[in-house]
Amino acid sequence: MVFYFKARPEAGDYTIFMGLDKFENEELIKYGFPEDIWFHVDKMSSAHVYVRLRKGQTIDDISEGLLEDCAQLVKANSIQGNSICSSPLSI
């Protein structure tokens, strides 16, 4: 099952999608839009998180709050948990 979240209100009206395993991630990729931005911890096992931007928006339009919401979901749903704090986040 793919999980859906709403970003915090001050980050804007965005839907965040999360897959916990390869099957859910395949579903996310299968139904992805060009406006989706993907988050995953580099070289570690973690959830795959996608935020769906509005048509015409780019990664430069992501607010700090929205970025933090996505990063926190990736971190909280990784096998390593808190130990990934110093690992680079792939965007």
Contacts in CASP RR format, 6 or more apart in sequence:
PFRMAT RR
TARGET T0000
AUTHOR 0000-0000-0000
METHOD contacts of the structure
MODEL  1
MVFYFKARPEAGDYTIFMGLDKFENEELIKYGFPEDIWFHVDKMSSAHVY
VRLRKGQTIDDISEGLLEDCAQLVKANSIQGNSICSSPLSI
1 24 0 8 1.000
2 17 0 8 1.000
2 18 0 8 1.000
2 19 0 8 1.000
2 24 0 8 1.000
2 27 0 8 1.000
2 28 0 8 1.000
3 17 0 8 1.000
3 18 0 8 1.000
3 19 0 8 1.000
3 20 0 8 1.000
4 15 0 8 1.000
4 16 0 8 1.000
4 17 0 8 1.000
4 18 0 8 1.000
5 15 0 8 1.000
5 16 0 8 1.000
5 17 0 8 1.000
5 18 0 8 1.000
5 69 0 8 1.000
5 73 0 8 1.000
6 13 0 8 1.000
6 14 0 8 1.000
6 15 0 8 1.000
6 16 0 8 1.000
7 13 0 8 1.000
7 14 0 8 1.000
7 15 0 8 1.000
7 16 0 8 1.000
7 51 0 8 1.000
7 65 0 8 1.000
7 66 0 8 1.000
7 69 0 8 1.000
8 65 0 8 1.000
8 69 0 8 1.000
10 65 0 8 1.000
11 63 0 8 1.000
11 65 0 8 1.000
11 66 0 8 1.000
11 68 0 8 1.000
11 69 0 8 1.000
12 63 0 8 1.000
12 66 0 8 1.000
14 51 0 8 1.000
14 52 0 8 1.000
14 53 0 8 1.000
14 66 0 8 1.000
15 51 0 8 1.000
15 52 0 8 1.000
16 49 0 8 1.000
16 50 0 8 1.000
16 51 0 8 1.000
16 52 0 8 1.000
16 69 0 8 1.000
16 70 0 8 1.000
16 73 0 8 1.000
17 28 0 8 1.000
17 36 0 8 1.000
17 49 0 8 1.000
17 50 0 8 1.000
17 51 0 8 1.000
17 52 0 8 1.000
18 24 0 8 1.000
18 47 0 8 1.000
18 48 0 8 1.000
18 49 0 8 1.000
18 50 0 8 1.000
18 73 0 8 1.000
18 77 0 8 1.000
19 25 0 8 1.000
19 27 0 8 1.000
19 28 0 8 1.000
19 47 0 8 1.000
19 48 0 8 1.000
19 49 0 8 1.000
20 47 0 8 1.000
20 77 0 8 1.000
24 48 0 8 1.000
25 48 0 8 1.000
28 48 0 8 1.000
28 50 0 8 1.000
32 50 0 8 1.000
33 52 0 8 1.000
35 52 0 8 1.000
35 53 0 8 1.000
35 54 0 8 1.000
35 55 0 8 1.000
35 56 0 8 1.000
35 57 0 8 1.000
36 50 0 8 1.000
36 51 0 8 1.000
36 52 0 8 1.000
36 53 0 8 1.000
37 50 0 8 1.000
37 51 0 8 1.000
37 53 0 8 1.000
37 59 0 8 1.000
37 62 0 8 1.000
37 70 0 8 1.000
37 91 0 8 1.000
38 48 0 8 1.000
38 49 0 8 1.000
38 50 0 8 1.000
38 90 0 8 1.000
38 91 0 8 1.000
39 48 0 8 1.000
39 49 0 8 1.000
39 50 0 8 1.000
39 51 0 8 1.000
39 70 0 8 1.000
39 71 0 8 1.000
39 73 0 8 1.000
39 74 0 8 1.000
39 89 0 8 1.000
39 90 0 8 1.000
39 91 0 8 1.000
40 46 0 8 1.000
40 47 0 8 1.000
40 48 0 8 1.000
40 49 0 8 1.000
40 74 0 8 1.000
40 89 0 8 1.000
40 90 0 8 1.000
41 74 0 8 1.000
41 75 0 8 1.000
41 78 0 8 1.000
41 80 0 8 1.000
41 84 0 8 1.000
41 87 0 8 1.000
41 88 0 8 1.000
41 89 0 8 1.000
41 90 0 8 1.000
42 87 0 8 1.000
42 88 0 8 1.000
42 89 0 8 1.000
42 90 0 8 1.000
43 87 0 8 1.000
44 78 0 8 1.000
44 79 0 8 1.000
44 80 0 8 1.000
44 84 0 8 1.000
44 87 0 8 1.000
45 78 0 8 1.000
45 79 0 8 1.000
45 80 0 8 1.000
46 74 0 8 1.000
46 75 0 8 1.000
46 77 0 8 1.000
46 78 0 8 1.000
46 79 0 8 1.000
46 80 0 8 1.000
46 84 0 8 1.000
47 73 0 8 1.000
47 74 0 8 1.000
47 77 0 8 1.000
47 78 0 8 1.000
49 70 0 8 1.000
49 73 0 8 1.000
49 74 0 8 1.000
49 77 0 8 1.000
51 62 0 8 1.000
51 66 0 8 1.000
51 70 0 8 1.000
53 61 0 8 1.000
53 62 0 8 1.000
59 91 0 8 1.000
71 89 0 8 1.000
74 84 0 8 1.000
74 89 0 8 1.000
75 81 0 8 1.000
75 82 0 8 1.000
75 84 0 8 1.000
75 85 0 8 1.000
78 84 0 8 1.000
80 87 0 8 1.000
END
